[in-house]
Amino acid sequence: MKIRLTSVYVDDQDKALRFYTEVLGFVKKGDFSQGPFRWLTVASAEEPDGTELQLALNDNPAAKSYQQAMFQKGQPAAMFFTDDVQADYERMKARGAEFTMPPTDVTASKIAMLSDTCGNLIQITQLMRW
């Protein structure tokens, strides 16, 4: 089995698309609408045919409560991996990203945390090699 798709709830799909493409550097993969429903996905520019991330509109009251609780507790909705967290931090900060945690050394990795401006915290992780 393989993971081909995962989702993150967002409060505004257009704003999320701008953030995930213009700030994080992902590429848009799918964007289809049927009535009020919009299927919107992005993928890593480094692996455009890899796993897609659905930017799902959060119009579910239970999911909204969960999303808000995770944000308030400082828990990321998604984690993305990089070979150089410091360089990505500087690149994203220059594009307007709001970090809640700058690059920080933790056990066996270096992480940074930022808001996706759509209700979620995103963790950027660099695994340290021993």
Buried (B, 14 or more C-beta within 10 A) or exposed (E): EEEEEEEBBBBBBEBBBEBBBEBBBBBBBBEEEEEEEBEBBBBBEEEEEEEBBBBBBBEEEEEBEBBEEBBEEEEBBBEBEBEEBEEBBEBBBEEEBEBBBEBEEEEEBBBBBBBBBBBBBBBBBBEEEE
